[in-house]
Amino acid sequence: MELFKKKTHIDFMSKRRLALILSIGLVLLSLVLIIFRGLNFGLDFTGGVLLEVGYKQPVELSEIRGTLAEAGYGEAMVQHFGSMREVLIRLAPRESQNSAEISNAVLNALQAGDDSRVNLRRVEFVGPQVGEELTEDGWLAMFYALIGILIYVALRFEYRFAIGAVAALIHDVLITLGVFSVFWFEFNLTVLAAVLAVIGYSLNDTIVISDRIRENFRKLRKATTLEVMNISLNETLSRTVMTGVTTLMVLVAFYFLGGEAIHGFSIALIIGVFVGTYSSIYIASPIALALGVSKADFILTKHESTSRDDRL
């Protein structure tokens, strides 16, 4: 704890151009991956049938795929779920069969192809129309969140900080989606919720830094804009580090102890904490600086100062 009581004097702004090049490269790479490779959308968005089955003994996925192919379900996606004895099977919807018929046919095929008993643990079905609506509503929710944040920060601080904050949030979202694309992690509703949470986490960090910059503009009258930003970033660094570390401790526990169902949620937030912390320092503030923010934008006028004293 003594480490965080010491004042740091890191020249963050001297690395802003290098950070900008790195960020532009990562964002462009993420866009290329999202456009050309796409995301591994889960059942929530694509529609179809999901079955969770359990075996008494560990089972090889190749055997299950072969059994399903013989039964006419060669397009099924098969993966282990938690252990070698638990398996998830995803199938695209079929007009000729409802979810009950598909689940019964798959279960019968698996039981006929294996001497050990196969238990059907869970069945989920989402229609294609519902999947399309969820996809559209999810992206609209993210868009409206960014617009609302832009308006809030512009009114709360200054429009240059608002542009920097929204740019940082778009940066965080795109890089998080890019990681999910390159590693082909499943993208479902829980991951979408995590991405929205990443927006909130990153914004909170950005607002804390912006608030300190505004205070220091009014307090450090002789300091340059660059110096004020560096001082503000150093003053909030211990808070940023401690918040990130404690959040990561919880997320790592979620990932290892929370079960397969929230793995995607945990991964998205872990990525978001790292990227969000980086962007609040090297994206939001440098963009506000590049747009020409200065102490003149925050110096209280005589009328504002009098009104503030009256409120106190």
N, C-alpha and C positions, 0 to 999 in steps of 0.2 A: 504493500500500500504506500510505502514511503516514496516509491518510484513515481506514483501519480501525483504526489504533492509537489514535486519539483517542476519548475517552469521549463517548458521546452522552447527552443528557438529554431525550429525547423523552417527552412525557406521553401515552403510549399509552392509558392507562385513562380519560383525560378524553373520549376519542372512542368509548368502548365502547357507549354508547346509540345513537349515530348508526350505528355499525357493525352493531349488532344489528338496527336497522330495515332497513338495506340488505340484510343477510343473510336476514332473514325474507322480504323482498320477492323476492329472487332465488330462494330455495328454493320459495316458493309458485308463482312463475312457472314454475320448472322442473317442479314437480309437475303443473301444468296442462298444460304442453307434453307431458310424458311420458304422461299419462293420455289426453288428447284427440287429440294429434297422433301420439304414439307414437315409436318408434325405427325407423330404416331397417335392420332386421335383415338381415345378410348370409346367404349360402348356408349357413353353418355352422349357423344356427338355423332357417331357414325350410325347408330342403331344396330340391332342384332340381338343375339342371344348369348348370355354368359352362363357357364356352368362351372361350379366348383365341386370336384369329386375327390374322395379320399380313398386311399388304398391301405391295406394292412401292412404291406411290405413296400420298400422303395421301388419305384418304377421308372423305366427309361422313357423319355419323351418320344424317341423314334418309334418305339413299339406302339404307343398310343396313336401317333400320326398314321402309322401303317394300318392300324385297325379302323380308324375313322375314314381313311381313303377307300378301303374296301367297302365300307358302308355307304359311300357316296358323299362323304364330307371331307374331301381332300383339301378344301380351302380353309379349314379350321386352323386357328392360331392356338397353339398349345404351349403352356409354360408351367414351371413349378411355382407353387404358391406357399412360401414359408418353409417347406421341407420337401424332401424327395418323395414323400408319400401323399402330398396334396398337389392337385393339378387344376389349373384354370384352363377352360376351353372357351374360345370365342368363335362364334359363327355369324356370318352375315344373314340378314333376314331373308326368308323365302316366302313368296306369295302362296305357294301351295301348302305350306305347313305353318301352324301356329306354334307358339313357344312351348306349349305342353307336348305337342307331337314331336318337335325337334328334340327336346330334353329326353323324352322317353326312348326315342330311336337311338340317340347317342348312348344313353345309359345301357340299353339292351346290347348294343354293339360292343361296348367296353366289357360288359359282364360275360358275353359270349367269347370274347377273345382273351380272357384272363381267368385263371383258375381261382385266384383269390377274390374275395368279396369286394365289390366297389360300392361305395356309399355316395349318394347324391347329397351334397351339403347345401347347395344354394343354386337357385336359378333366377336370372334377371333378364328382362326383355325390354328393349327400347325401340320404338318404331322409327323408321327413317325420318318421318315428318317431325317428330319430337326432337330427334337429333339435330335437324336443321334449325329448328327454333332455338334450341339451346346454344348452338354455335353463334347464331346471329345476336341473341340476347347477351351472350357473354362478351363478345367484342364491343357491343354497344355500351355495356356497363363500364368497360375499360375506357372507352372514348369519353363518355360523360364524366367519369371520374377525373380524367386529365383536364377537361374543360373547366370543371368546377374548381380544381386546384389552381389553374391559371388565373381564374377570376379572384379567388380568395387571396393568393399571394400578391397579386397586383394591387388589391385594395389594402392588404395588411402591411405591405412593405413598399414596393416600387415595381413598376412594370418590367424593368430590366432583370430584377431578381425573379419575377414570375416566369419570364422566358427561360432563364437559366434553370429554374426548378423543373419546369415541364420538360426541357431538353434532357435533364438528368434522369427524369422518370422514364421517358421514351428510351433512352440509352439503357436503363436497367431492364426494362421489359424485353427489348429486342435481344439483349445478350442472354438473358435467362431463357428465352424461347430458342435462341440459337444453340445453347448447350443441350436443351431437350431434343433439338433436331439432330445434332451431330451424334449424340449417344442413343438416340431413338428411344428415350424414355417415354412411357405412356403419358399422354396429355388428356386428362379428364377434368370433371368439374372441381374436384378437390385441388388439382394443380392450378386451375383458373382462379380459385379462391386464394391460393397461395400467392399468385402473381399480383392480385389486387392488394393482398397484405404487404407485399414487397413495395408497392407504390406508397402505402401508408407509412411503412418503416422509413423508406428513403426520404419521403417528404418531411417527416418529423425531424430527421437529422439535418436536413437542409434548412428548415425553419429555425432551428436552434442556432445554427451558424449565421444565418441571415440576421437574426435578431441581435446577436453579439456584434456583427459588423455595423449594424445601424447604431447601436449604443456607442461603439468606439469611434464612429464618425463624429458623433456629437461631443465625445469626451477628449479625443486626441486631435485637437484642432491643428497642430503643427505637423502631424504625420501625413505622409502621402497615401494615396488610395491603396497602392501596393503594400505598404507597411501596415496599414489598418487591417487589410485582409489577412496578411500573415499572422499578425498578433491575434486576431479573432480566431483563426483556425487553431493556433497553438493553445489558446485559452480554453477552447472547447474540446481539445484532443483527448484529454483524460475521460471526459464524459462519453465521447464517441467510442473510445476503446472499451470502456467498461460496459457500456450498453451492448456493443457488438459481441463481446466475450460471453456475457451472461445469456444473451439470446441464443448464441451458438451452442452453449451447453445444453439448453433445453431442447433445441432442434436435433442435436446429435442423440440425445436420449430418446426423443421421439422416433428417430430413424431406426435405432437398434432395438428398442423395446416396444415400440408402438404397433408393430405388425406390418405386414405387406400392404394393407389398405391405405396407410398414410405415408408410404415411402416416397411417392411422387410429391406429396405435399411438403414433406421435410426437405427433400432435395431442392425443390424450387425456392424455399425460404433460405436454405443455407447459401445457395448461389446468390440470392437477393441481398442477404446481409453483407456479403463481401462486395458485391458490385455497388450496392446502395451506399455503403460507407465511402467507397472510392469516388463515386460520382458526386456526392455531396461536397467533397473537397476539391476534386479536379475537373468537375463539369459545371456545376451550378455557379460557383463563385467566379471562375475564370470567364465564363460567358457573360456574366453581369459586368465584369471588368472590361471585356472586349466591347461591350455595348456602350461603354462610357459612363458607368455609374460613378458618382463622386460624392464628396461630403456635402456639396451644395444641395444635393437631393434630400438630405436628412437634417440639415441645420434647422432648428425650430425658429420660426419667425417670432416677432415680439408678441403678436396676437395669440399664436399657438402656445407660447411659453406662459403667458398670463392665464390662458384657459386651463393649462395643465396644473398650474399652481393653485387655481381655484378648486380643481377637483381634489387635489391633495389636502 
